[in-house]
Each structure stands twice: as structure tokens, then as C-alpha cells.
């Protein structure tokens, strides 16, 4: 066995004998497993709630039929009826909560104005959700880097602390190779923990082994490699262990906390938008003003939007359900442009967030997880667009009944359209994956200079010079003659004398 392999084997033994390191790795593995189990339980509870929506609708229909006469105006019944809508989770939702802990995954949509039902709360930027629920994404993005820093911050400086740097540098190899082996062993340990977590998630959650699973494993390993490259770069500065620890923790705080907050502030400032709560207030103010206007002031613009009902007789001297629902629609139409501007602003923020992920690896991994889990902003906006489309389907179904003054007897719950959202399964977020790999390549370009700095340490130079002197002196010395060679030489000289 070569001296280098023997030294690497010794490093591996020392690593495995470090009980604190192994206990910490076990705790990290347990935390990740607990996050996966908790996420699975949360998703199971969500599926139970979604599965109970249709039975609850049937129960509500029976109650309405019980409390209203068959000839009661259907407009009165529809005021209380609430149709269920849901964003069904997919297999990866248990790994990353995303926006689901802020915005509801299921709703009850009433046949009134849509804006107050959708925009009672603002959609938060994904940058604010980086430190959200305790899920597998939190473990990968926040805890794994801390574990990497804890096990490798003194990978070079510990020799200074123990006074063994000269002994290490005397090994028949460069110091940078020795440090690379140390970091490689630690990287293998961390990668084994993370891959074990992903394997447990695949088995526990029944994740399909498709392109998304491969992208998640690749992104996780790239994220781990990126932090070990940072450790190697910090080690090349030849500072103390305390300085390395503070610098690496500072880098963690900058990448995971400070820079995302600053980028979020910059995005909000560069792309202002009228908040969802303001849209709700504007719609309700228009609705309240409609009670004091002549009914023609509401019906004329409504009939201009829906000319198929322009010939419907609507009383103007008293309350009527056709006028009431027309007023709700016109209230939504009053803020329609603001709603479009709000969605456009959110889309711009999403694009800027994706651009920021090219330079922020934690955000890139978070966006990749959220996209696969269907919990990102793009999926949330698509979900809300599906609600708006479903609300229009309800209008097309109920308006003929309302404007023809049908009673409850004409209402068939089985004929009412149901909400369907097909945005649960999302492809891989390629820009986020490209951001991770690009940042890894950018930091990797600094490694040659770091290698030269490590190998240029005083102890390393002295050891290299000593090795050079020893090799030179050995080359200059003549090898000792064996007895056989000496005898041959003497016989040769005697022969020469006799021939002369």
C-alpha cells in the first residue's frame, strides 16, 4: 500500500472514531426522517379534507332542500350554496410545504363576487417562504450546510492547533491533496446521509423514480459539493479554526437569510403591486355603492357584457336576484384591470426570483423543491386562475336558471360543474437546477488558486525543500560496491598489467 493510501485509510479511521460526528450525523438523519414522516402525515390530512368536500356538499344540499320550499327562488338558495374547490397534493408535496402553509389548498366557492373570495390575503413571495415549515426542504437547505460547517471548518487549521502541521506536510504528497481527501471523506458521509434521506422519502412516500427524483438527487449533491468547495476556499486562507468557523457561519447567514431578504426587498420595490386586500376593499366599495344607484346603472353595463340576457325583464323598483348577481359581477369587473395588473406584478416577481436563484443556491434548491411539490408561486397563480375559470363555468350554468326565475326544484346538484385543477404535477425547475450547477462551476474555478495557496504554506514549502534535498543528496552519492563487483574490478586491473 502506498504511503498516500495508508494516510487516507488512517484519516478514515479517525473520522469513524469521532463519536460526536457520528452522533450529529445520526441526529441529522433522524431530523430529516421526522420531517418526511411529518410531511406525509400533513399531506394525508389534506387528502382527507379534500375527500370530505364532496360529501359535505351533498349534506349542504340536503339541508337547503329541507329548509326551503321547492318553489323558492333559486337565487336565494345559491346565496348559501358553496361549491368545493381543491388543489390536490402530489407525491412530492410532503417534501416541501411552500405556499400551502400560507394559502388554503381547499376552498368553498360561493356564487357571488369572486374577488373578495380570492384576494382576502396577499400571495407572499417565495423568498419569504425559505424558512417556512419544518419539512425535508428545510433540512436540506438549512441544516445540512450547518452540519458541513461543523465537521469540516478545521480541516486544515486543526494541524496548527495540534502542532502537527510540519508532520503532515512531511508526507510524500502535496498538502492540498491531503486536505482534499479529508474533505472528500466528510463529503461522502454527508452525501450518504442525504441520499439515505431521499431513499427513505422514496420508500415512505412512494415517489416515482423518474426525472424529478434524479434532478432532486443531483441538486442535493450539487448543493453539498458547493458548501464543501466553500470550506476548501476558506481553508486556503490559512486562518485559525475560530476564524474559519465564523467566516463559514457568516457565509451561511448571508446565503440563507440576509441576501434572500435583501433580494426580496429589492423585488418588492422594483415591482410594486396593489395588494389583494386592497382589491377586495375596492370591489366591496363598488358593491356597496351599487345599492344606492338606480338598478339600470348596474343592469345596462351587465347586459353589455352578457347580451344574451338583455331581453330578460328585471324589476327596477324592488330587489331581485338577477340584479343582485349582476351587481356582484359588475363589482368584479370594476377591479378587473387591477387584478390583471396584480397578477402581472406577481409574475414579474416570480421571474426576478428565478433570476436571483442563479446566484443564491439555497433559493435555487427551494424553488426546485417547490416546483416538483406543486407548492411554488407559479402553481398557486395557476390554481387561482383555475378558480376564476370555474367561477365562469358556474355563471354559465346558473344564469339561465336565475334569469328565468327558476325555483329550487329545477336545481340538480349532479349537473353542476365540478372544479378540476391539473396543475399538481410540475416538471423540473430547470433554471433553478442550472443556478445550482452554475454557481458550483463558478466557485470551482477558484479551486486552482486555492490549491496553490495551500501548497505555498511555510511548512509545506519547508517540507518540499527537505524532500528535494534528500532526493538530491541520494542522487549524488555513489552506490556501494558489492564484493563481487570489487573482485571483478581487481581481476580486470591485473589482466591489464599482464598484457602490458
C-alpha angles and dihedrals in degrees: 000000000000119000090247094054090046090053091048090051090051091051090051091052091050091049093052091047092057100102095186091056094049092046090050090049089051090050091051090050091049091049091051093047091049090051091051093048091047091049091050090051091049092051091047089054090049091051090051091052091048092047090053094054096083095047088048090053090052090050091050091050092053090050092051092049090048095051097040132058119243091247095050114123110272090220090069092051093048090055088069100033115102121192117211122242126181144181102217113214121236131216095278097047090092090063097057126024095193113162095346092091090056104037125040119257091205132039142172110235117206124202094251134085113337101207097065090049095051105035106043087116131030123248107248121225113255089238088069091053097059092101096038127125123353099262137136090276090058091052093049097043103038111017101040094059090049090052090050091051092048095053100040112027091102097039090126105014094058089075088058091048092050095039092238100115093105090051092050092047090051090068114111093254139061121281092235090060091051092051090046089055091050092051092043091056091050092045089053090053094049092044090051090053093048094045089048088054092050091048090050090049091051091051097041098043098033093238114186113243095235137125091294092058091049092047091050092051091046093048092048093051091046089051091051092047090050093057092047090052088054089052091051091050091050091049090054090064089070096225132146125280092252091052092049092050093049093045094050094046087049089053089050092051091047096049098039104033119007103042095044089052092049092046090049090053091049092049093050090049095046094045109036119183138182105256125245092244090056089052090053092050092048091051093048092048089054089049093050091049090052091066090063097045127085110270091240088064087065100033099050096059089040092054088047088058094043108028092173088078098042092104094052113115108238118180114239099191099060144026118288133173095232089057091045095054091041088056090053091051092048089050089057090045090053091065098031094111091047089051091052090048090049092052091046090052091050090049090052090050089051091052092049089048090055090050091050089052088065088071100029111065095190090055091046092054091045092052091048091052093045093049093052091044092049090236100113128109095258091057091045091053091047089051091053091047088054089053090053090049090049091050088056090051089054090052092053090051100042102035093073089053095045099044091046089051096237121177133231091272090069092057118102115183092199091059094053112104117251126222117253125183118187097181098095097099112060130183124243115291095241096183091055091049090048089051092055094047093043094052090047090053091047093053090042089060088066093057098087091058091046090052091054091049092051094047090047094065115129092245091047093050092047091049092048091049090049091051089049093051092049092050092047095050091048091053093050096052117088114233113248117260119246119231090253093054091048092051092049090051093052092049090050094053092047092053091051091054094049092050090051 
